[in-house]
Amino acid sequence: MITRPDGQGIDLIYDTTSGHLQTISVPRGNYNYGYTTAGRLTSDVVLLDPVALIDQLAHIVASGLGDRAAHLGMIL
């Protein structure tokens, strides 16, 4: 769990086998990601609010999570 400066939490949930990001849990809800058998992100990711997701990701990057934050940036 990442706690933002405003006290709200962001949780990144990864698949324990593949290491792929499965879910970003934010105060507005969850962003779920699916992958093909080749490990490519599927195109059917539904965003609750794209602007809010960008805001959440900006907080993640600002918190200095390194590779995990870079992985999230590639998703966008």
Secondary structure, 3 states (H helix, E strand, C coil): CEECCCCCEEEEEECCCCCCEEEEEECCEEEECCECCCCCECCCCCCCCHHHHHHHHHHHHHCCCCHHHHHHHHHC
